[in-house]
Amino acid sequence: MAAWSERLAGVRGVLLDISGVLYDGGEGGGAAIAGSVEAVARLKRSRLKVRFCTNESQKSRVDLVGLLRRLGFDVSEGEVTAPAPAACLILKQRGLRPHLLVHDDAGEGFSYRNMNKAFQVLMELENPVLFSLGKGRYYKETSGLMLDVGPYMKALEYACGIKAEVVGKPSPEFFKSALQEMGVEAHEAVMIGDDIVGDVGGAQRYGMRALQVRTGKFSPQRRASRRAQMSQQTKIDPLQGGLCGAADILMLSAKPRAPLPSALWEDVWKKMSRRSFFSRPFRLKLRGLNTGSKRSYK
């Protein structure tokens, strides 16, 4: 397998998932994942561009950013790409007036009564349109795994015989929007998330590179099961640990190469002048330095 420096060569921007990468939600707002606050700070101090890309649909961006700040993260509302604002823009562009199956407590609001009402609204429309803010199967909170919006979306698709329009990961348009805000091309960006389908698979299909952290909802057993169901084109980079480990790799890969000090160049040439390339071969080793040349001397 190629070295990290080769696999991440040319990366200029980083998209970070939030839930399962920065923090696990739960009672009292949840808790930051170990090392994630420091990792975000290090990435933002680096030469890399950083943006947050989430499918969070139970909180507004204002509330989400407020929570992250209370947990210690340096993040602003303008740095977050979320599905709700994107969906609002689509509704305005198409002149649609939606029946909303969400409210301040969207998790508890997905009751049979509300789902059935949404089903009835869709069935009464001549040309029904169903938008889903993401299509994840589940996510992780401090109390355990929780059903995500995907199962509810699939239920309405099946009952109504329609196909939902996904606004959020893994939609290509969603990744496109995040990259445009960051000002980098797909081949110059890497997505870091805990979801092998929405984060890793979606990003790679859009032409990005992707890393899956071993935090959030990650588990070796579930990863193996989901990997078997996915396209063989999805390449999973094995990453030990969480965002802290990913930050270490990215910082090393993005580190500019240091030029060889002039004093050391003089020492090199003195040593070379005292030896004959034809009578006695020798190997020049420069440990930890880069000469800027691919030529090797023997």
C-alpha positions as a Markdown table, in Angstrom:
| # | Residue | x | y | z |
|---|---|---|---|---|
| 1 | Met | 0.0 | 0.0 | 0.0 |
| 2 | Ala | 1.3 | 3.4 | -0.9 |
| 3 | Ala | 2.7 | 5.7 | 1.8 |
| 4 | Trp | 0.3 | 8.3 | 3.3 |
| 5 | Ser | 2.4 | 11.1 | 1.8 |
| 6 | Glu | 1.7 | 9.6 | -1.7 |
| 7 | Arg | -2.0 | 9.0 | -1.1 |
| 8 | Leu | -2.6 | 12.5 | 0.3 |
| 9 | Ala | -0.2 | 14.4 | -2.0 |
| 10 | Gly | -1.7 | 17.6 | -3.3 |
| 11 | Val | -4.4 | 17.9 | -0.6 |
| 12 | Arg | -5.2 | 21.6 | 0.0 |
| 13 | Gly | -8.5 | 21.2 | 1.8 |
| 14 | Val | -10.1 | 19.1 | 4.5 |
| 15 | Leu | -13.9 | 18.4 | 5.0 |
| 16 | Leu | -14.7 | 17.2 | 8.5 |
| 17 | Asp | -17.8 | 15.4 | 9.5 |
| 18 | Ile | -19.2 | 16.5 | 12.8 |
| 19 | Ser | -21.2 | 13.8 | 14.6 |
| 20 | Gly | -19.0 | 10.8 | 15.4 |
| 21 | Val | -15.8 | 12.7 | 14.4 |
| 22 | Leu | -15.8 | 15.8 | 16.6 |
| 23 | Tyr | -18.3 | 14.7 | 19.2 |
| 24 | Asp | -21.0 | 12.2 | 20.2 |
| 25 | Gly | -24.4 | 13.7 | 20.8 |
| 26 | Gly | -26.4 | 12.8 | 23.9 |
| 27 | Glu | -27.9 | 14.1 | 27.2 |
| 28 | Gly | -26.7 | 17.6 | 28.0 |
| 29 | Gly | -25.5 | 18.1 | 24.4 |
| 30 | Gly | -23.1 | 15.2 | 24.3 |
| 31 | Ala | -19.3 | 15.1 | 24.7 |
| 32 | Ala | -16.3 | 15.9 | 22.5 |
| 33 | Ile | -14.4 | 12.9 | 21.3 |
| 34 | Ala | -10.9 | 12.6 | 22.9 |
| 35 | Gly | -8.3 | 14.7 | 21.0 |
| 36 | Ser | -10.8 | 16.2 | 18.5 |
| 37 | Val | -10.7 | 19.7 | 19.9 |
| 38 | Glu | -6.9 | 19.9 | 19.7 |
| 39 | Ala | -6.9 | 18.2 | 16.2 |
| 40 | Val | -9.3 | 20.8 | 14.8 |
| 41 | Ala | -7.1 | 23.6 | 16.2 |
| 42 | Arg | -4.0 | 22.1 | 14.7 |
| 43 | Leu | -5.6 | 21.7 | 11.3 |
| 44 | Lys | -6.9 | 25.3 | 11.3 |
| 45 | Arg | -3.4 | 26.6 | 12.1 |
| 46 | Ser | -1.9 | 24.6 | 9.2 |
| 47 | Arg | -1.7 | 25.5 | 5.5 |
| 48 | Leu | -4.8 | 23.4 | 4.9 |
| 49 | Lys | -8.3 | 24.9 | 4.3 |
| 50 | Val | -10.8 | 23.4 | 6.7 |
| 51 | Arg | -14.6 | 23.2 | 6.5 |
| 52 | Phe | -17.2 | 21.2 | 8.4 |
| 53 | Cys | -19.7 | 19.1 | 6.4 |
| 54 | Thr | -22.6 | 17.5 | 8.3 |
| 55 | Asn | -26.0 | 15.9 | 7.7 |
| 56 | Glu | -27.2 | 17.3 | 11.1 |
| 57 | Ser | -31.0 | 18.0 | 10.7 |
| 58 | Gln | -32.1 | 18.2 | 14.3 |
| 59 | Lys | -30.4 | 21.4 | 15.0 |
| 60 | Ser | -30.0 | 24.7 | 13.1 |
| 61 | Arg | -26.5 | 25.8 | 12.2 |
| 62 | Val | -26.6 | 28.4 | 14.9 |
| 63 | Asp | -27.5 | 25.9 | 17.6 |
| 64 | Leu | -25.0 | 23.3 | 16.3 |
| 65 | Val | -22.2 | 25.9 | 16.3 |
| 66 | Gly | -23.1 | 27.0 | 19.7 |
| 67 | Leu | -22.9 | 23.5 | 21.0 |
| 68 | Leu | -19.5 | 22.9 | 19.4 |
| 69 | Arg | -18.2 | 26.1 | 20.9 |
| 70 | Arg | -19.3 | 25.1 | 24.4 |
| 71 | Leu | -17.4 | 21.8 | 23.8 |
| 72 | Gly | -14.3 | 23.8 | 23.1 |
| 73 | Phe | -14.2 | 23.8 | 19.2 |
| 74 | Asp | -13.1 | 26.8 | 17.2 |
| 75 | Val | -15.8 | 26.9 | 14.6 |
| 76 | Ser | -18.1 | 29.6 | 13.1 |
| 77 | Glu | -21.5 | 29.3 | 11.4 |
| 78 | Gly | -20.0 | 30.3 | 8.0 |
| 79 | Glu | -17.6 | 27.3 | 8.1 |
| 80 | Val | -20.4 | 24.7 | 8.3 |
| 81 | Thr | -22.1 | 23.1 | 5.3 |
| 82 | Ala | -25.5 | 21.7 | 6.4 |
| 83 | Pro | -28.5 | 20.3 | 4.5 |
| 84 | Ala | -31.2 | 22.5 | 5.9 |
| 85 | Pro | -29.9 | 25.8 | 4.2 |
| 86 | Ala | -29.3 | 23.9 | 1.0 |
| 87 | Ala | -32.8 | 22.5 | 1.1 |
| 88 | Cys | -34.3 | 26.0 | 1.7 |
| 89 | Leu | -32.4 | 27.3 | -1.4 |
| 90 | Ile | -33.9 | 24.4 | -3.5 |
| 91 | Leu | -37.4 | 25.1 | -2.3 |
| 92 | Lys | -37.1 | 28.8 | -3.1 |
| 93 | Gln | -35.6 | 28.1 | -6.6 |
| 94 | Arg | -38.5 | 25.7 | -7.4 |
| 95 | Gly | -41.2 | 27.7 | -5.7 |
| 96 | Leu | -42.3 | 24.8 | -3.5 |
| 97 | Arg | -44.2 | 25.0 | -0.3 |
| 98 | Pro | -43.3 | 21.9 | 1.7 |
| 99 | His | -45.0 | 19.8 | 4.4 |
| 100 | Leu | -42.3 | 19.6 | 7.0 |
| 101 | Leu | -41.8 | 16.4 | 8.9 |
| 102 | Val | -39.2 | 18.0 | 11.2 |
| 103 | His | -39.3 | 20.3 | 14.2 |
| 104 | Asp | -37.1 | 21.3 | 17.2 |
| 105 | Asp | -37.1 | 17.7 | 18.5 |
| 106 | Ala | -37.0 | 15.8 | 15.2 |
| 107 | Gly | -35.9 | 12.5 | 16.7 |
| 108 | Glu | -39.0 | 12.2 | 18.9 |
| 109 | Gly | -41.1 | 13.7 | 16.1 |
| 110 | Phe | -40.8 | 10.8 | 13.8 |
| 111 | Ser | -43.9 | 9.2 | 15.1 |
| 112 | Tyr | -46.4 | 7.0 | 13.3 |
| 113 | Arg | -48.9 | 9.9 | 13.3 |
| 114 | Asn | -46.4 | 12.3 | 11.6 |
| 115 | Met | -45.1 | 9.7 | 9.2 |
| 116 | Asn | -48.7 | 8.8 | 8.2 |
| 117 | Lys | -49.5 | 12.4 | 7.6 |
| 118 | Ala | -46.5 | 12.8 | 5.3 |
| 119 | Phe | -47.6 | 9.7 | 3.5 |
| 120 | Gln | -51.1 | 11.1 | 3.0 |
| 121 | Val | -49.8 | 14.4 | 1.7 |
| 122 | Leu | -47.5 | 12.7 | -0.8 |
| 123 | Met | -50.3 | 10.4 | -2.0 |
| 124 | Glu | -52.6 | 13.3 | -2.7 |
| 125 | Leu | -50.1 | 15.1 | -4.9 |
| 126 | Glu | -50.2 | 14.7 | -8.7 |
| 127 | Asn | -46.4 | 14.9 | -8.8 |
| 128 | Pro | -45.1 | 14.1 | -5.3 |
| 129 | Val | -41.7 | 15.3 | -4.3 |
| 130 | Leu | -39.9 | 14.0 | -1.3 |
| 131 | Phe | -36.8 | 15.7 | 0.1 |
| 132 | Ser | -34.6 | 14.0 | 2.7 |
| 133 | Leu | -31.8 | 15.7 | 4.6 |
| 134 | Gly | -29.3 | 12.9 | 4.2 |
| 135 | Lys | -30.0 | 9.2 | 4.1 |
| 136 | Gly | -27.9 | 7.7 | 7.0 |
| 137 | Arg | -29.0 | 4.5 | 8.6 |
| 138 | Tyr | -27.9 | 5.3 | 12.1 |
| 139 | Tyr | -25.6 | 7.5 | 14.1 |
| 140 | Lys | -24.1 | 7.3 | 17.6 |
| 141 | Glu | -24.9 | 9.2 | 20.7 |
| 142 | Thr | -23.3 | 8.7 | 24.1 |
| 143 | Ser | -26.1 | 6.3 | 25.1 |
| 144 | Gly | -25.7 | 4.1 | 22.0 |
| 145 | Leu | -26.7 | 3.9 | 18.3 |
| 146 | Met | -29.7 | 5.8 | 17.1 |
| 147 | Leu | -31.9 | 5.4 | 14.0 |
| 148 | Asp | -31.1 | 8.2 | 11.4 |
| 149 | Val | -33.3 | 9.7 | 8.8 |
| 150 | Gly | -32.6 | 7.0 | 6.1 |
| 151 | Pro | -35.1 | 4.3 | 7.4 |
| 152 | Tyr | -37.9 | 6.9 | 7.5 |
| 153 | Met | -37.1 | 8.1 | 4.0 |
| 154 | Lys | -37.1 | 4.5 | 2.7 |
| 155 | Ala | -40.4 | 3.8 | 4.3 |
| 156 | Leu | -42.0 | 6.8 | 2.5 |
| 157 | Glu | -40.3 | 5.8 | -0.8 |
| 158 | Tyr | -41.7 | 2.3 | -0.5 |
| 159 | Ala | -45.2 | 3.3 | 0.5 |
| 160 | Cys | -45.6 | 6.0 | -2.1 |
| 161 | Gly | -43.6 | 4.4 | -4.9 |
| 162 | Ile | -41.3 | 7.4 | -5.4 |
| 163 | Lys | -37.6 | 8.2 | -5.1 |
| 164 | Ala | -36.5 | 10.8 | -2.6 |
| 165 | Glu | -34.1 | 13.7 | -3.5 |
| 166 | Val | -31.3 | 13.6 | -1.0 |
| 167 | Val | -30.0 | 17.0 | 0.2 |
| 168 | Gly | -26.8 | 16.1 | 2.2 |
| 169 | Lys | -24.2 | 13.5 | 2.1 |
| 170 | Pro | -23.6 | 11.4 | -0.1 |
| 171 | Ser | -25.2 | 13.7 | -2.7 |
| 172 | Pro | -22.6 | 15.0 | -5.2 |
| 173 | Glu | -24.3 | 18.4 | -5.2 |
| 174 | Phe | -23.8 | 18.7 | -1.5 |
| 175 | Phe | -20.0 | 17.9 | -1.7 |
| 176 | Lys | -19.8 | 20.3 | -4.6 |
| 177 | Ser | -21.3 | 23.1 | -2.5 |
| 178 | Ala | -18.9 | 22.5 | 0.4 |
| 179 | Leu | -15.9 | 22.5 | -1.9 |
| 180 | Gln | -17.0 | 25.7 | -3.7 |
| 181 | Glu | -17.3 | 27.4 | -0.3 |
| 182 | Met | -13.8 | 26.2 | 0.6 |
| 183 | Gly | -12.3 | 27.1 | -2.8 |
| 184 | Val | -10.7 | 23.8 | -3.7 |
| 185 | Glu | -11.2 | 21.2 | -6.4 |
| 186 | Ala | -12.4 | 17.7 | -5.6 |
| 187 | His | -9.0 | 16.1 | -6.3 |
| 188 | Glu | -7.4 | 18.6 | -3.8 |
| 189 | Ala | -9.7 | 17.6 | -0.9 |
| 190 | Val | -10.0 | 14.9 | 1.6 |
| 191 | Met | -13.2 | 13.9 | 3.5 |
| 192 | Ile | -12.8 | 12.6 | 7.1 |
| 193 | Gly | -15.8 | 10.8 | 8.6 |
| 194 | Asp | -17.1 | 7.8 | 10.5 |
| 195 | Asp | -19.6 | 6.7 | 7.9 |
| 196 | Ile | -18.3 | 4.3 | 5.2 |
| 197 | Val | -21.2 | 5.1 | 2.9 |
| 198 | Gly | -22.2 | 8.7 | 3.4 |
| 199 | Asp | -18.7 | 10.1 | 4.1 |
| 200 | Val | -16.1 | 7.8 | 2.5 |
| 201 | Gly | -18.1 | 6.3 | -0.4 |
| 202 | Gly | -19.9 | 9.6 | -1.3 |
| 203 | Ala | -16.7 | 11.6 | -1.3 |
| 204 | Gln | -14.8 | 9.1 | -3.4 |
| 205 | Arg | -17.6 | 9.0 | -6.0 |
| 206 | Tyr | -17.3 | 12.7 | -6.3 |
| 207 | Gly | -13.5 | 12.5 | -6.9 |
| 208 | Met | -12.2 | 13.3 | -3.5 |
| 209 | Arg | -10.0 | 11.2 | -1.2 |
| 210 | Ala | -11.5 | 10.0 | 2.1 |
| 211 | Leu | -10.4 | 8.7 | 5.5 |
| 212 | Gln | -12.6 | 6.8 | 7.9 |
| 213 | Val | -11.9 | 7.4 | 11.6 |
| 214 | Arg | -12.5 | 4.6 | 14.2 |
| 215 | Thr | -14.7 | 6.8 | 16.4 |
| 216 | Gly | -18.5 | 7.5 | 16.3 |
| 217 | Lys | -20.5 | 4.6 | 14.9 |
| 218 | Phe | -17.4 | 2.8 | 13.5 |
| 219 | Ser | -16.9 | -0.9 | 14.4 |
| 220 | Pro | -14.8 | -3.5 | 12.6 |
| 221 | Gln | -17.8 | -5.9 | 12.3 |
| 222 | Arg | -20.2 | -3.3 | 10.8 |
| 223 | Arg | -17.4 | -1.9 | 8.5 |
| 224 | Ala | -16.8 | -5.4 | 7.1 |
| 225 | Ser | -20.5 | -6.0 | 6.5 |
| 226 | Arg | -21.0 | -2.6 | 4.8 |
| 227 | Arg | -17.8 | -2.9 | 2.8 |
| 228 | Ala | -19.1 | -6.2 | 1.3 |
| 229 | Gln | -22.2 | -4.4 | 0.1 |
| 230 | Met | -20.4 | -1.5 | -1.5 |
| 231 | Ser | -18.9 | -1.0 | -4.9 |
| 232 | Gln | -15.3 | -2.3 | -5.3 |
| 233 | Gln | -14.4 | 1.2 | -6.5 |
| 234 | Thr | -14.6 | 2.5 | -2.9 |
| 235 | Lys | -11.2 | 2.3 | -1.4 |
| 236 | Ile | -11.0 | 2.3 | 2.4 |
| 237 | Asp | -7.8 | 3.7 | 3.9 |
| 238 | Pro | -7.2 | 2.0 | 7.2 |
| 239 | Leu | -6.8 | 4.7 | 9.9 |
| 240 | Gln | -6.0 | 4.0 | 13.5 |
| 241 | Gly | -7.8 | 6.1 | 16.0 |
| 242 | Gly | -9.8 | 9.2 | 15.6 |
| 243 | Leu | -9.4 | 12.7 | 14.2 |
| 244 | Cys | -6.2 | 13.3 | 16.2 |
| 245 | Gly | -4.5 | 10.5 | 14.2 |
| 246 | Ala | -5.9 | 11.9 | 10.9 |
| 247 | Ala | -4.6 | 15.3 | 11.7 |
| 248 | Asp | -1.1 | 13.9 | 12.4 |
| 249 | Ile | -1.1 | 12.3 | 8.9 |
| 250 | Leu | -2.4 | 15.4 | 7.1 |
| 251 | Met | 0.0 | 17.7 | 8.9 |
| 252 | Leu | 3.0 | 15.5 | 7.8 |
| 253 | Ser | 1.6 | 15.2 | 4.2 |
| 254 | Ala | 1.0 | 18.9 | 3.9 |
| 255 | Lys | 4.3 | 19.9 | 5.5 |
| 256 | Pro | 6.4 | 21.9 | 3.0 |
| 257 | Arg | 9.8 | 20.4 | 2.1 |
| 258 | Ala | 12.7 | 22.1 | 3.7 |
| 259 | Pro | 15.5 | 23.2 | 1.3 |
| 260 | Leu | 19.0 | 21.8 | 2.0 |
| 261 | Pro | 20.9 | 24.4 | 4.1 |
| 262 | Ser | 23.7 | 26.0 | 2.1 |
| 263 | Ala | 26.3 | 25.1 | 4.8 |
| 264 | Leu | 25.5 | 21.5 | 4.4 |
| 265 | Trp | 25.7 | 21.8 | 0.6 |
| 266 | Glu | 29.3 | 23.0 | 1.0 |
| 267 | Asp | 30.1 | 20.1 | 3.3 |
| 268 | Val | 28.6 | 17.6 | 0.8 |
| 269 | Trp | 30.7 | 19.0 | -2.1 |
| 270 | Lys | 33.9 | 18.8 | 0.0 |
| 271 | Lys | 33.3 | 15.2 | 0.7 |
| 272 | Met | 32.5 | 14.5 | -2.9 |
| 273 | Ser | 35.6 | 16.2 | -4.2 |
| 274 | Arg | 37.8 | 14.0 | -2.0 |
| 275 | Arg | 36.5 | 10.8 | -3.6 |
| 276 | Ser | 36.6 | 9.4 | -7.0 |
| 277 | Phe | 33.3 | 8.2 | -8.5 |
| 278 | Phe | 35.2 | 5.8 | -10.7 |
| 279 | Ser | 37.7 | 4.3 | -8.2 |
| 280 | Arg | 35.7 | 3.9 | -5.1 |
| 281 | Pro | 31.8 | 4.1 | -5.0 |
| 282 | Phe | 30.2 | 5.6 | -2.0 |
| 283 | Arg | 26.6 | 6.3 | -1.0 |
| 284 | Leu | 25.6 | 9.8 | 0.1 |
| 285 | Lys | 23.0 | 9.7 | 2.7 |
| 286 | Leu | 21.1 | 12.8 | 3.9 |
| 287 | Arg | 18.9 | 11.8 | 6.7 |
| 288 | Gly | 15.8 | 13.8 | 7.2 |
| 289 | Leu | 16.6 | 16.3 | 4.5 |
| 290 | Asn | 15.4 | 16.9 | 1.0 |
| 291 | Thr | 17.8 | 18.0 | -1.7 |
| 292 | Gly | 15.1 | 18.8 | -4.3 |
| 293 | Ser | 16.8 | 16.3 | -6.7 |
| 294 | Lys | 15.8 | 12.7 | -7.6 |
| 295 | Arg | 19.4 | 11.9 | -8.5 |
| 296 | Ser | 21.2 | 9.4 | -6.4 |
| 297 | Tyr | 25.0 | 9.3 | -6.0 |
| 298 | Lys | 27.0 | 6.1 | -5.7 |
